[in-house]
Amino acid sequence: MVHRHIHGVVVTINTLSSHQTPQGYLPHRYHSVYCDPQTNQIKGESTYTDLYTEVGGYQILSDRTIESNSTTVNFRFSNIQLL
C-alpha cells in the first residue's frame, strides 16, 4: 500500500497481486483511488495490470492495461532493448 499527497490529490495504491523475481517482486495488478485532500471525496479510481519482459537480466514493463470509469486503455511497449 502507498498513500501519498501528489499534485493536490491524495492517492492510495493497493497492490492486488505481484510477480516474484530473483531480485524481488514487481506489482502485477494494483488499484488506485484518487481523493480530494480537503473533503476526502473520491475523484477517481483505476485498476492497473502490468506485464514484464526479461531483457538482459532485467524485468522491463512491456504491457500495461488501465481500467477506469468503464474505459480500458492498453499500452504495449515493443522493441525493448538495453541502451
Buried (B, 14 or more C-beta within 10 A) or exposed (E): EEEEEEEEEBBBBBBEEBBEEEEEEBBBBBBBBBBEEEEEEEEEBBBBBBBBEEEEEEBEEBBBBBBBEEEEEEEEEEEBEEE
